[in-house]
């Protein structure tokens, strides 16, 4: 019999922690309808359309989370946590990394000890 601990979870990618709620990791999630990568707080569901997470979020979810680009619910299929391939082609993310604004972490490895709230 397979238990949940026997089945590895896929990595989720995040860029820090939420200033809105103070605790949630800022995950990278892909809208299943328009394909845009969003920054989504895994705790309070605040969402940003790019890496400017020091600004107010574009939307905050209650029971659904509408994509700021196309209004589809990014928590419903086919929305999903972003894959490495999707992140590779995400222009705003690559620009933010190039400027040193964000660093992408994975849920499979802990962040550096000096990683602070974004």
Backbone as JSON, one array per atom type, in Angstrom:
{
  "sequence": "XXXXXXXXXXXXXXXXXXXXXXXXXXXXXXXXXXXXXXXXXXXXXXXXXXXXXXXXXXXXXXXXXXXXXXXXXXXXXXXXXXXXXXXXXXXXXXXXXXXXXXXXXXXXXXXXXXXXXX",
  "N": [[0.85, -1.19, 0.0], [0.54, 2.22, -0.82], [1.59, 5.05, 0.86], [0.92, 8.55, 1.63], [3.43, 9.68, 2.24], [5.14, 8.15, 0.75], [4.88, 8.95, -1.83], [6.4, 11.23, -3.76], [6.01, 14.76, -3.71], [5.53, 17.15, -6.33], [7.93, 19.71, -6.98], [7.39, 23.0, -5.78], [7.7, 26.37, -6.75], [8.96, 29.37, -5.42], [9.25, 32.89, -4.53], [9.87, 34.21, -2.2], [8.43, 35.59, 0.79], [5.16, 36.59, 1.79], [4.22, 39.99, 2.16], [1.73, 40.9, 2.72], [0.28, 39.08, 4.41], [2.32, 38.14, 5.96], [3.24, 35.55, 6.39], [2.92, 33.63, 4.34], [4.33, 31.67, 1.66], [5.41, 33.02, -1.44], [4.29, 31.77, -4.13], [4.8, 30.54, -7.51], [2.53, 30.47, -9.97], [0.75, 29.08, -12.7], [-1.64, 30.23, -14.94], [-4.18, 28.29, -16.25], [-5.66, 28.9, -18.49], [-4.79, 31.3, -19.9], [-2.06, 31.07, -19.66], [-0.25, 32.75, -18.37], [2.22, 33.48, -15.9], [1.84, 33.89, -12.5], [2.37, 35.52, -9.34], [1.55, 34.13, -6.35], [0.32, 34.21, -3.09], [0.58, 31.55, -0.94], [-0.77, 31.38, 1.38], [-2.6, 33.59, 1.99], [-3.72, 34.03, -0.48], [-3.28, 36.32, -2.04], [-2.48, 37.92, -5.13], [-0.11, 38.7, -7.67], [0.76, 40.17, -10.8], [3.31, 40.15, -11.63], [6.76, 40.33, -10.54], [6.66, 42.46, -8.76], [6.14, 42.56, -5.87], [6.2, 44.24, -3.73], [4.33, 46.09, -4.14], [0.76, 46.77, -3.99], [-1.36, 43.87, -4.15], [-2.67, 42.53, -7.25], [-5.03, 41.2, -7.11], [-7.03, 39.63, -4.58], [-7.89, 36.51, -3.35], [-10.91, 34.91, -2.36], [-12.83, 32.6, -2.21], [-12.27, 31.81, -4.71], [-9.72, 32.42, -7.15], [-9.29, 34.81, -9.3], [-7.56, 35.13, -12.36], [-5.5, 37.88, -12.95], [-5.1, 38.59, -15.59], [-6.92, 37.23, -17.37], [-9.17, 36.52, -15.96], [-9.86, 33.86, -15.37], [-10.19, 31.2, -12.99], [-7.39, 30.61, -11.19], [-6.88, 28.6, -9.41], [-8.36, 26.48, -10.15], [-8.49, 23.55, -12.22], [-7.44, 23.97, -15.56], [-5.37, 25.32, -14.19], [-2.25, 25.57, -12.38], [0.62, 24.91, -10.21], [3.57, 26.44, -11.26], [5.77, 25.01, -13.71], [9.27, 24.11, -14.17], [9.89, 24.54, -16.89], [7.92, 26.37, -17.74], [8.63, 28.55, -16.18], [11.11, 29.14, -17.22], [10.49, 30.38, -19.63], [9.16, 32.66, -18.86], [8.96, 35.96, -19.19], [8.84, 38.31, -17.46], [9.73, 37.22, -15.06], [12.34, 36.29, -15.65], [13.51, 38.75, -16.3], [13.31, 40.04, -13.79], [14.92, 38.36, -12.22], [17.36, 38.76, -13.53], [17.84, 41.47, -12.9], [18.29, 41.19, -10.26], [16.21, 41.39, -8.51], [14.55, 39.32, -7.59], [14.84, 35.99, -6.27], [14.56, 32.65, -7.12], [13.24, 30.05, -5.27], [12.92, 26.6, -4.3], [10.43, 24.32, -3.12], [11.55, 21.99, -2.37], [14.04, 22.43, -1.42], [15.47, 24.14, 1.33], [15.21, 27.73, 1.92], [17.97, 30.13, 1.87], [19.48, 31.02, 5.02], [19.42, 33.76, 5.45], [17.24, 34.62, 4.07], [14.7, 36.82, 3.82], [11.47, 38.31, 4.54], [9.91, 39.3, 1.62]],
  "CA": [[0.0, 0.0, 0.0], [1.31, 3.46, -0.9], [1.14, 6.11, 1.76], [1.27, 9.86, 1.09], [4.85, 9.97, 2.38], [5.87, 7.39, -0.26], [4.69, 9.59, -3.13], [6.99, 12.57, -3.68], [5.24, 15.86, -4.28], [6.34, 17.96, -7.24], [8.46, 20.94, -6.39], [6.74, 24.27, -6.08], [8.71, 27.41, -6.81], [8.5, 30.6, -4.78], [10.23, 33.97, -4.59], [9.97, 34.89, -0.91], [7.26, 35.47, 1.65], [4.16, 37.64, 1.58], [4.12, 41.14, 3.07], [0.31, 41.11, 3.06], [-0.09, 38.28, 5.58], [3.51, 37.95, 6.77], [3.65, 34.16, 6.6], [2.77, 32.74, 3.19], [5.31, 31.69, 0.58], [4.93, 33.6, -2.7], [4.46, 30.74, -5.14], [4.65, 30.88, -8.92], [1.4, 29.67, -10.44], [0.42, 29.32, -14.1], [-3.05, 30.21, -15.31], [-4.4, 27.24, -17.23], [-6.32, 29.39, -19.7], [-3.98, 32.24, -20.69], [-0.66, 30.66, -19.59], [0.59, 33.69, -17.66], [2.73, 33.09, -14.58], [1.48, 34.85, -11.45], [2.89, 35.32, -7.98], [0.39, 33.89, -5.49], [0.61, 33.83, -1.71], [-0.02, 30.25, -0.65], [-1.51, 31.49, 2.63], [-3.74, 34.52, 1.93], [-4.19, 34.04, -1.87], [-3.02, 37.55, -2.77], [-1.83, 37.6, -6.4], [0.54, 39.77, -8.41], [0.97, 39.77, -12.19], [4.75, 40.11, -11.87], [7.57, 40.26, -9.33], [6.56, 43.7, -7.98], [5.35, 42.16, -4.71], [6.17, 45.31, -2.73], [3.14, 46.85, -4.48], [-0.48, 46.09, -3.62], [-1.67, 42.77, -5.08], [-3.67, 42.78, -8.3], [-6.28, 40.6, -6.65], [-6.96, 38.73, -3.44], [-8.94, 35.52, -3.5], [-11.72, 34.51, -1.21], [-13.0, 31.17, -2.47], [-11.69, 31.6, -6.03], [-8.67, 33.38, -7.42], [-9.33, 35.15, -10.72], [-6.32, 35.57, -13.0], [-5.58, 39.3, -13.29], [-5.02, 38.77, -17.04], [-8.07, 36.73, -18.13], [-10.24, 36.28, -14.99], [-10.09, 32.44, -15.07], [-9.78, 30.83, -11.64], [-6.08, 29.94, -11.3], [-6.83, 27.43, -8.53], [-9.12, 25.4, -10.78], [-7.85, 22.95, -13.4], [-6.08, 23.47, -15.7], [-4.36, 26.1, -13.48], [-1.32, 24.71, -11.64], [1.89, 25.51, -9.81], [4.41, 26.52, -12.46], [6.84, 24.04, -13.95], [10.54, 24.76, -14.55], [9.83, 24.96, -18.29], [7.11, 27.59, -17.81], [9.41, 29.63, -15.58], [12.2, 29.45, -18.15], [9.97, 31.25, -20.68], [8.42, 33.77, -18.27], [9.82, 37.13, -19.4], [8.96, 39.18, -16.29], [10.52, 36.54, -14.05], [13.73, 36.33, -16.07], [13.97, 40.14, -16.15], [13.46, 40.29, -12.36], [16.1, 37.63, -11.76], [18.51, 39.45, -14.1], [18.06, 42.71, -12.15], [18.57, 40.86, -8.86], [15.03, 41.7, -7.69], [14.01, 38.1, -6.99], [15.55, 34.72, -6.35], [13.58, 31.57, -7.1], [13.52, 28.95, -4.36], [12.04, 25.47, -4.5], [9.92, 23.72, -1.89], [12.35, 20.81, -2.05], [15.26, 22.87, -0.74], [15.16, 25.29, 2.17], [15.83, 28.98, 1.5], [19.12, 30.5, 2.68], [19.07, 31.51, 6.33], [19.2, 35.2, 5.44], [16.07, 34.92, 3.23], [13.74, 37.56, 4.64], [10.21, 38.59, 3.9], [10.11, 40.17, 0.45]],
  "C": [[0.89, 1.24, 0.0], [0.72, 4.47, 0.05], [1.54, 7.45, 1.16], [2.75, 10.18, 1.2], [5.69, 9.21, 1.37], [5.81, 8.05, -1.64], [5.28, 11.0, -3.07], [6.1, 13.61, -4.34], [6.13, 16.6, -5.29], [6.82, 19.22, -6.54], [7.54, 22.1, -6.72], [7.83, 25.33, -5.97], [8.14, 28.68, -6.21], [9.63, 31.62, -4.75], [10.36, 34.74, -3.28], [8.69, 34.67, -0.12], [6.43, 36.75, 1.58], [4.22, 38.75, 2.63], [2.68, 41.39, 3.49], [-0.05, 40.38, 4.34], [1.1, 38.0, 6.5], [3.99, 36.52, 6.91], [3.69, 33.3, 5.34], [3.91, 32.83, 2.2], [4.66, 32.23, -0.69], [5.25, 32.64, -3.83], [4.25, 31.27, -6.54], [3.64, 29.92, -9.51], [1.05, 30.08, -11.87], [-1.08, 29.21, -14.31], [-3.23, 29.18, -16.41], [-5.05, 27.71, -18.51], [-5.43, 30.3, -20.52], [-2.48, 31.93, -20.61], [0.27, 31.63, -18.88], [1.0, 33.15, -16.3], [2.43, 34.23, -13.61], [2.25, 34.55, -10.19], [1.67, 35.22, -7.08], [0.85, 33.51, -4.09], [-0.14, 32.55, -1.39], [-0.83, 30.28, 0.65], [-2.76, 32.36, 2.48], [-4.31, 34.69, 0.52], [-4.09, 35.4, -2.56], [-2.26, 37.17, -4.04], [-1.28, 38.86, -7.06], [0.8, 39.26, -9.82], [2.45, 39.69, -12.54], [5.48, 40.11, -10.54], [7.51, 41.5, -8.46], [5.71, 43.46, -6.73], [5.41, 43.17, -3.56], [5.0, 46.25, -2.99], [1.89, 46.11, -3.96], [-0.77, 44.98, -4.62], [-2.72, 43.17, -6.1], [-5.03, 42.25, -7.89], [-6.01, 39.8, -5.39], [-8.15, 37.8, -3.53], [-9.69, 35.29, -2.21], [-11.94, 33.01, -1.35], [-12.47, 30.8, -3.85], [-10.59, 32.64, -6.2], [-8.65, 33.7, -8.91], [-7.96, 35.62, -11.21], [-6.46, 37.05, -13.33], [-5.54, 39.57, -14.8], [-6.32, 38.38, -17.75], [-9.29, 36.39, -17.27], [-10.59, 34.81, -14.76], [-9.58, 32.14, -13.66], [-8.47, 30.03, -11.72], [-5.94, 28.75, -10.35], [-7.63, 26.25, -9.07], [-8.33, 24.85, -11.95], [-8.29, 23.71, -14.64], [-5.0, 24.36, -15.07], [-3.5, 25.18, -12.61], [-0.11, 25.5, -11.17], [2.84, 25.39, -10.99], [5.49, 25.45, -12.5], [8.13, 24.78, -14.28], [10.52, 25.28, -15.99], [9.03, 26.26, -18.44], [7.89, 28.78, -17.25], [10.54, 30.07, -16.5], [11.75, 30.46, -19.2], [9.17, 32.44, -20.16], [9.3, 35.02, -18.31], [9.97, 37.99, -18.16], [9.82, 38.54, -15.22], [12.01, 36.58, -14.41], [14.31, 37.74, -15.97], [14.22, 40.46, -14.67], [14.68, 39.59, -11.78], [17.36, 38.34, -12.26], [18.86, 40.74, -13.38], [18.43, 42.44, -10.7], [17.4, 41.16, -7.94], [14.46, 40.49, -6.97], [14.99, 36.95, -7.15], [14.5, 33.63, -6.25], [14.09, 30.46, -6.2], [12.58, 27.8, -4.71], [11.62, 24.91, -3.16], [10.75, 22.52, -1.46], [13.67, 21.16, -1.38], [14.93, 24.08, 0.1], [15.82, 26.55, 1.64], [17.08, 29.25, 2.34], [18.65, 31.11, 4.0], [18.81, 32.99, 6.36], [18.01, 35.61, 4.57], [15.02, 35.58, 4.11], [12.44, 37.74, 3.87], [10.46, 39.59, 2.79], [9.42, 41.49, 0.68]]
}
